[in-house]
Amino acid sequence: MIKIKITNMKINGTAVIIIDADDRVLLLRREPTSTWMPDKWAFPGGKIEPGESPPAAATRETKEETDLDIRTLQELQPSYQVPVFLSEDWSGKVKINGEHTDFSWVHLKDVAKYDTVPHIEALIRRALDVRKK
């Protein structure tokens, strides 16, 4: 498990691990011109707007990036640099926006085949562990 200690750091973003009924996780490929981790595979998520809570930002960003409607979120671990949420309760079909070039539903055993942002595998393991409890 990865733990990152936050010291006097303003949290300004979120990420959402969306898991389907087949234990697959939704990954989005960032566009090549992205300012952070271009062309890497990542979870939906993004910046928190002023006055917005992390869960509200996670829900909004997921809708903007994937067109999925998140019904429930569970925070995985509040000590991550960016709050990471798990959602198994969502609806809709994935339709990516201009921030991404592709999407894929991926089993944990296949994540290594993707060029991902840091800590993806560890976060997916954590989400699957939480899911089984």
N, C-alpha and C positions, 0 to 999 in steps of 0.2 A: 504494500500500500504506500502511496506517495503522500507525504504531508509537506506542505509549504507553510512556514510560519510567516504571518503577515505582521509587519511592524510599521505603524504609521503610514499605511498604504491605503489610498482611496480605491475602493473597488468600483470599477466603471464598466464592467461587462459581465456577461453570463454565457453559459453553454447548456445545451439540452441533449441528453442521451435518450433517443427515442428507440424503444425496443418493440418489435412486432411479436406476434404469437409464435413465430418460429425461432425466437431468440436471436433474431438478426437486428443489427443496429444501423440506423440511417447515417451515412456519411455523405458529405457534400464536398465537391472539389472546388476549391477557391479559384477565382479567375487569375490569369497570369499577371494582371496589372495590380493585383491587390497589394496594399502597402504592408500587410503583415502576412507572412507565409504564403506567398503566391504559389499557385498550382498544387498546394498540399490539400490532402483530404482532412476534413474536420467535422465536428458536430455543428448543428444549427446554433446560432447565438449571436450576440453582438453587444453593442454599447447600451448602457442604462441611460435613459434620458433624465434630465433634471426633474426631481420630484417623483420619479418612478421607482418602484420596488424591484429588487432582483427577479422575483417570480413574474411580475408583470412584464418586465423587459424580456425575460426568457420566452414567455407566451407570445408577445408581440413580434419579437425577432423571428421566432419559428414560423409564425404565420406569414411574415413578409418574405422569408427566404424559401419556404417550402409549400406554402398555402395549406398546411395542416393546421387543424384546430386542436390545441392542447386543452384537455379537460381537467387533468390533475397533474401536479408536479410534486416530486419528493426531492428535497435537497440531499445530495449524497454526502457531502462533508463540508461543513462551513469553513474549514481552514484552508481550502484551496485559494489560490491567488484570485481566481475567478470563480464565483459560485457555479457549481455544476449540479444540474437537476436531472432526475430520471422521470420519464413519462412512458407509461404503458397504456394510458387512457387518452386517445387522440382519435381524430376522424379526418377523412378526406383522402385525396390522392396527391402524391408529391408532384408539385409543379415548381421548379426552381426559378429564382429571379436572376437578374443580371449580375449578381455578386458571385455566382457559381456557374461552372461550365458543365457539371455532371453530378449525378447522385447514384448511390448504390446502397442496397440493403446487404449487409455483410455479417457473416458469422465470425465470432472471435477467432477461430482457427485460421481464417483467411485475411485478417487485418494486416498481417505482416506483408502481404502482397501489395499493399497500398502505401504510397508515400504520404505519411500523415504528419500532422502537427505533433509536438511532444506529448507524451503521456497517454495517448489514446488507448493503448492496450490495457494499461493499468486501470484507467477509468472505466472501461467496459467491464473488466473483471469485477471491479467494485460494484458496478450497477447490477451485474448478474448475481452477485452474492446477495445484495440487498433484496433483489427480486425474489430470491428463493426463501427468504425469511418470512 
